[in-house]
Amino acid sequence: MESGGMSKNSTLICVPIMGETIEKMVVDMSKAKTSGADLVEVRLDTLKRFNPRQDLEVLIRKCPLPTLFTYRPKWEGGQYEGDENSRRDALRLAMELGADYVDIELKVAHEFINSIHGRKPEKFKVIVSSHNYQNTPSVEDLGNLVVSIQATGADIVKIATTSLEITDVAHIFQITVHSQVSSVPVIGLVMGERGLISRILCPKFGGYLTFGSLEPGIVSAPGQPTIKDLLNLYNFRQLGPDTKVFGVIGKPVSHSKSPHLYNEAFKSVGFNGVYVHLLVDDIAKFFHTYSAADFAGFSCTIPHKEAALKCCDEVSPVAKSIGAVNCIIRRPSDGKLFGYNTDYVGAISAIEDGLRDLHKISSTSGSPLAGKLFVVIGAGGAGKALAFGAKEKGARVVIANRTYARARELADAVGGDALSLADLNNFHPENGMILANTTSIGMQPKVDETPISKHALKYYSLVFDAIYTPKITRLLREAQESGATIVTGLEMFIGQAYEQFERFTGLPAPKELFKQFISNLQ
Ligand code: NAP
């Protein structure tokens, strides 16, 4: 355990400054300083009009932070289309006027560095960069690339590649880790959503700097986080070689609020961990690639919960009967993966609490689910968790699913009945039933969708929706209008989150913080 306070790494945060005018750039430089940046990258190629002698002097004089000047040509993914000599003249002038760094592309770096030989100010550094917009080469090829960049006389190596899979980032981590024993630092970043962890975890793996944008979406390369997220969400300054990595594995996954919750909780108890979004295509390959003990624990969501189970060395009995895991812990001693299902606990206890409130019964009198007819929509990971959980509490379970064969299979496994989704609207054998939606129907952005007609909702006394973005789905709104008690996906989320936090950290969950977090989302 480590406590907060001092910075634990020397990785710099650089804010890219892009603007059509010098005035806008100067304003953004101040914003970068207030946001907590260490330096700014001035993207000269984004300026509409540029008068080097006059503008560079203003930019350097007015910048409250160290400056990196980049004048990216079209042929390397930038916007500059003019004459090559003028471009390099501008970068040389920036050096003479007091810039701290310039970035020059590998293709022309040798010539550029020769041209400033003997004229370099002491604090000034040349970053030689290489951008690959197609893919991420093998570790061997990247190693060769580093050698050729170093051979130009670069002070700092910058390699940016494109992620086709999250496992590509591991190549870059290997490169930056090795750079720590060399005298030439390396900036290694992987572009795209699948490359996000390269931008967050670089302090752990020895990267020289990362980029953080001032505004979401206003980025100089795809996949850049904001500086605000780097500092506040991921506690960037506190990350170091010993920081344990946790994350939510899913596809899609960027909507997940889990990183916000766990990072805040880690910080509150002084736990040296970081929790990230992991956009994973192939979960087996993910575990195979990130097999070090430092990748310590994972939450797992749509569509990987069933495949995740197969990747575990051991699985808890409940998770085994559900056939899905949503929490995976790596045992530090031997790296073995242990799978659990915490969805079951969170969802079922939230529904029981809802029923107790409805019927004004105490928590000592057995489960209020006993004997109830419990209709589960969906037969995936969450559907199985709800079905097995309800069954265990003595409910009579019915499964309705788009793919009827999956509904049938799950119904057989829990000793219940199956329906097709189309038949659900006409299914009302009795009043006072319980309904649990575990599909993504109605989830953002398709918030107008609902899995059942409003008319059919009057037969249910309690309706639960596993979706938590939005908190009140169309299903829950219509259920409320029909007089049913509702239980939201957020209540399920918080219940399972307590348990995951305790498994991740071995510490009691800061429950008040969790509750506060949920109420802030509402
Ligand atoms: P999953 O294993 O992939 O299962 C998805 C289920 O939804 C399947 O039954 C699938 O039917 C059905 N489905 C998907 N799209 C559909 C559509 N357009 N029309 C009809 N049915 C559709 O996913 P999961 O992990 O169980 O997650 C399901 C939902 O629960 C997600 O929205 C997730 O965010 C939410 N969830 C919430 C929490 C929480 O804490 N609140 C926890 C876990 C999950 P087929 O069998 O026909 O494909």
Residues whose N, C-alpha, C, O or C-beta is under 5 A from the ligand:
A	BS01	NAP	T301 I302 P303 K305 G378 A379 G380 G381 A382 G383 N401 R402 T403 R406 T438 T439 S440 M443 A466 I467 Y468 G489 L490 M492 F493
